[in-house]
Amino acid sequence: MHICIFEDIKYFDFYPLTYSRPVYDLVCGISSMKEKITRELYGHDISLHCRKYLEDLVKRQNPGVSINSLNSDSYLFINGRAVFANGIPDYLTDKTQQDCIYKSKNKIVAVKISGSNLDKIKSDIGDFLDFESLSNLPEKKMDVKLYNYLWEMISDNGKEIYRDIDYLRRSGTFNIHPEEYTGVHFINPDKIYIRQKVTIKPGVVIDASNGPVYIDSEAFIFPNAVIEGPAYIGNETRIKSGATIYENVSIGSVCKVGGEVEDTIILPYSNKQHSGFIGHAYLGSWVNLGADTNCSDLKNNYSSIKVSMGGKQIDTGSQFLGVIIGDHSKSAINTMFNTGTIVGFSSNIFGAGFPSKFIPSFTWGGADELISYDLRKAIETARIVTKRRSVNFEKIDEELFENIYNLTSNERND
């Protein structure tokens, strides 16, 4: 079966994180949405669809995988924001099944097409796939969740940590046991999973009473840190002394994290090294938070939190939401973020008081003033930052910055 994981028109509701990645590369739990789907489809031919300006980036990250190219005579298209909590049903990959559109709550989860129906899609592959021209196809209902916004992923993170660990545990990827460490207090050690070459210093408390804890290879946990499950600590990530990692936290690879973190997803290569609180938040890659950066994740009147997106106010329906920060953005020491703040791609926030709850991409400043951040300076800073982690900043990355800068010009009124 030839399978294509695709982006639909909802990709922009996951900004600013999807400025720099397809929606299926967002993480919830331990794995990306793409990884959750593909592990269910072992042995099938997988291809990917993404927006055109992301194509070279996605090709670099997925060598050998066909990107934005449909060369077979039949396909199963799977929506990249779909969560198959109970597994992908066999009838989706059954070649004997006829062409069909599969929907959950009237939203497209998957589409099986061939022949002339597929030719209609091949002739018009754009930034998102639109199957409206296939109104002749039969429809079947499924009970599958489709994420609509980032805060839904934040809310589901603990549950997805459970699900991802269950998959990894069954695949036999753990080979070190907590008993091998001295001076470390493990609570409910049967639910603590540690990979190879992990360093855990004396005084650390790892508490899996309320959920499992997975510590990936070559992570380093400094003395007197506390980690409560469900939680995931990525490979080569460093948890600083005195850090408190509360429940429902996922920290990607090569991060440095200190202070208090709760109900938060942090993507690889981001730093929150110092004291300060981050809760119900989603941080992209290459984010750096200065010492004593704090976010509020609960309003004083306990009401539902609203966010500003795409020039409109959206009621999240949640009492809890902290800050969402796009890739390559930074905060200075003592920065304060209000509930439901969204910080765009490659912005630099500093100054006293609460900045605006919507901070455009490529801006510089804070509560008093926000000015446009020069594109060349932003690229040069990113080049320096990535080099410090032995990651090359290539022509593809520079073009990505340029594309996002142009895409977000209306946010800054350039």
N, C-alpha and C positions, 0 to 999 in steps of 0.2 A: 504494500500500500504506500502510495506517495502522499506525504503529509506536509502541509504548509502551515506554519504558525504565523498568524497575520495580525496587523494592527487595524482597528477600525477607527471611525471618526472620533471616538472618545479619548484618543491619546492626549488631546489638549487639556482634558480635565485632570491630568496627572502632572501638569506643569507645577513647579519648574524642573522636576526630576526628569521628565521626558523630553526636555529640550535636548538632552545629551545622550539619550538612550531610548530604544524602543520600549513600549510599555511592558513587554514580556521579559525584559531584563531587570525590572523592579524586583526587589527581594521582599518576601514576607515569610517570617520564620527563619530558616537557615538557607533555603534555596530560592533561586529566582523563579518567576512564573514559568519561564521556558524550561528550566530544569525539572520542575514538577511535572510538566506535560511530557517531556521527552523520556523521562525515566519510566513512564507507563507504556512507551511505544518502542521498546527495544526490538531491533531487527527490522524496523520500518525505515524507509527513506525519508529523511527530514530535510525540509527547506524552510527558509525564513523570508518573510516580507516585512519591509520597513519603509519609512519615509526616505525619499531619494537622497537628501543631504546626509543621512546617517549611513548610507550604503557602504562606503569605504570603511567606516569605523566598525560596522557589524561584520564585514568580511575579515577584517584583521582579528577580530575577537572569535570568529568561528571559521578557522581555516578548513577548507575542503567542503564546506556547506554551501549549497546553492542559495544565493540571495537575490530576491526580486527577479527570479527566472523560473518560468513554468514550462518545462520541456517534456513532461509526460502527458499522456492522453486522458488521465483521470486523477483527481486529487480529493483528499479530505482536508478541508481548510478548518483550522481550529483557532478560535479567538484567543489572542495572547493574554487577555485579562480574565480568562475562565479558571475557576478553581474546581477541580474534580475531586472533591473530598472523599468520595466513595469509589474512586478509580474511574478510568475511562471505560465505558461500557463496550462490550465486544461488538455490538451491532454497528458501532461507528467505523470499525476497521474491517468489517465483513465486506469483501469485494462483491459478494452476490447481491448486496442491497442496492436498490435503485437510487438515482440521484434524489437528494432530499435536503431541505433546510431544517436544522434542529434548533429550536428556540427554548429559552427559559424566561418566563415572564415577558414574553413577546420580544426578547432580545436575542440576537443570533449568537449561538454558542459554537456551532459547527455547520459546515456546508459540504455535502458530498456531490461533486459534479464531474461530468465527463462530456466528451463530444462537443456538440454545438453550444451547449450551456457553458462549457469551459472556455470555448473560443471567445464568448462575449467578455469574459473576465480577462483573458489574455490580451485582448485588443485595447484594454483601457486600464492598465495597472498604474495607479496613481499613488499619492502619499498614503492613502488608506484604501482598503478594499470595500467596495460597495456592491452588495448582492441584490439590490433592489430590482435590477433588470431581469432577475430570475423569478418573476412573480408566477411563472407557470409551474414551478416546482411544488411538490407536496411538502407540507410542514408537519413536523412531529415535535411534541413537547418533551422537554427534559427538566429535571430538577437540579440545576447547576448554578452556582453563584458566579456572577460576573462583578468584579470590582468596578466601582464607578469613580472613586476618589481615593487619595492617599490615606485619608484618616480612617477609611475602612480597613486598609491593610494594617495600620497601627493597632486598631481595635482587635484584629484577628491574629496579631503576631504570636501571642502565647500559644494559641490553639495550633498554629502552623509549626511552631517549634516542636510541639508534641508530635505532630504528624511526620515532620521531616526526620526527627530522631528515630521514630518507629521504623521508618524506611531504612535509615542508615544502620540501625541496630540489626535489622534483619539481613542486611547485606554483609554483615561481618566485618565492618571497617574499624572496630575498636580492638586495641591490643595492649593497652596499659591499664592497670587497676589502681584505684585510689590508695589501696593499702601500701603501695610502694613509697608513699611520701611520709616523711616524719615531721611532726610539729604542725601538721595541718589538720583542721577539724572538719571532717566530712559528716554531714547529717543526711541519712538515708542514702548511703553510698551505692546501693544497687541501681539508683537512678542518676548516677554521675558517670559520665563517659569522657574519657581522656585519651587523646591521641598521642603519638610518639613525640619524644623530645620536648615535652611540656615541662616548664619549670614553675613550681609552686613553692613559694618561700614560707617559712614558719610563721604562724600567727594568722594565716589565711583561714577564713570560714567559708565553706561551700555547702549551702543548705538546699537540698532537693526535697524538702518536706512537701512543698506545694507544687512541684514540677521538676522535670529533669534538667540537668545542666550538661552541656556539651562543650568541652574545651578542645579546640582544634590544635593541630600539630605546631610545635615550636612557639606556642603562646608562652608568655612570661607573666606570672601573677606575683606582684611585689608583696612584701610583708603586710599583714593586717588588713588586707582587702577582704570585703565580704561580697559574695555572689549568691543571690537567691534565684532559684528556678521558678518557672522555666526561663532559661537563658542560654545564649550561644555566644562563645568567645572565639573569634576567627583565628586562623593560623597567623603566626608571627605578630599577633596583637599583644600589647603590653597594658596590663591593668595596674595602675599606679598605687603606691602605698596609701592605705586609708580609704580607698575608693569603696563606694557602696553601690553595687549593681543590683537593683531590685528586680522584681519579676517582670517577665514579658519583654526582655531586652535582647536584641540581636546586634552584635558588633562584628563587622566584617574584618577581613584580613588587613594586616599591617596598619592597625590603628593604635593610638595611645589615648587611654581613657582614665580619668580620675574624677573625684567629686561624686555627686549623686546622679544616678541615671535610672529612669523608671519608664516602662512601657514605651520603649524607643527602638527605632531601627537606625543603625549607622552603617553606611556603605563603606567599602574598603578605602584605605589611605586617608582617613579623616582623624583629626585630633581634638580631644577635649581633655587635655592633660591635667587641668588644675581644678580647684574647688569651684563650686557652682552647681546648680540644679538644672537638669534637662528632663522633662517628662512628657509623655504622649507626643513624641516628636519624631520627625523623619529627616535625617541628615544625609545629603548626597556624598559623593567622593571628593577628596581633596578640600574638605571643609576644615577650618581651624577656628576654634572658639577660645578667645583669650580668657585669662584667669578671672574667676568670679562672674563669668557670663551666666545669667539665669533666665529661665523662661517661666511665665505663669501658665499653668495648664487647667486652671479652674477659676471661673469668674466669682467675684465676691457675693453675687446674688444667686449663684449656683444655676444660672439659666443656660440654655443651649448656646453654644458658641457659633458665631457667624464668621465667615472668612470673605475676603475680597479676592475674586478671581475673574479674569476676563472682563473687567469693568463692571462686574455685578456682585451683589452680596448673595452668599449662599449660606443657608442655615444647615450646619452639619448634623443637627439632631443629637449632638453629643455634649455632655457636660464637661468632658475632658478633651482638650487639644492644646498642645504647646506650640512649637515652632516647626515649620517646614523650610528647609534650607537647600537651595540648589548647589550643584557642584561648584567648587573653586571659590565659594564665598567665605568670608571671614568676619569675626567680631573682635573688637578690642577688649581690653580688660574692663570689667564692671559694666558690660553691656546688659541691658534689660529688654527682654522681648515679652510683649503682651500675649494673652491667649489668642490662639488662631492667627499668629503672624506668619506671613509667607515671604521668604527672602529669595530673590531670583538667582540666576546664574552669575557667578563672578562679580559679586558685590562686596563692599567693604563697609562695615557698620561700626560706628564709634560715637562717643559723646554721651552727655548726661540725658536722663529722661528716657521715656519709651519712644522708639522710632515708630513710624507709620506701620500699620498692620499689613500693608502691602509695600514691599521694597522692590522696585523694578530691577531686572537684570542689568549688570554693568552700571551700577550706581555707587556713589561714594558719599558717606556722611551719616547723618542720624536724625534725631528729633528736630534739630534746628534747621537743617538744610540737606537736601539730596541733590548731588550734581552728577552728570554723566562721567563714567570712568573711561578714560582713554583706552581704546581697543589695543593699541600697541603695548601700552604699559601693562594691561591685563595679561596679554600673551607672554610678555617677558617675565612677569611674576610667576605665572604658571610654569614656565620653562625652568625657572630656578627651583620652585617647589618640587616638581617631579624629579628633577635631577638628584635632589637630596635623598630620594627613595630609590635611586638607581633605575628610574623609569625614563625612557627617552620621550621627549616631546617632539612629535614628528609633524610632517607637513599635514597629515590627516587631522591632527589635533588643532593646528593653527587654522585650517579651513573650517573646522567645527566651530571654533570661537567666532570666526568671521560670519558664518551663517547664523549663529545664534544672536550675535550682535545686530544683524540686519533684521532678523525675525522679531526682535524685541524693541525695535526703535520706537514703535508706537507707545510702549509702556513709558518711555522716557521723554516722549514728545520731542525727539531729536529733529 
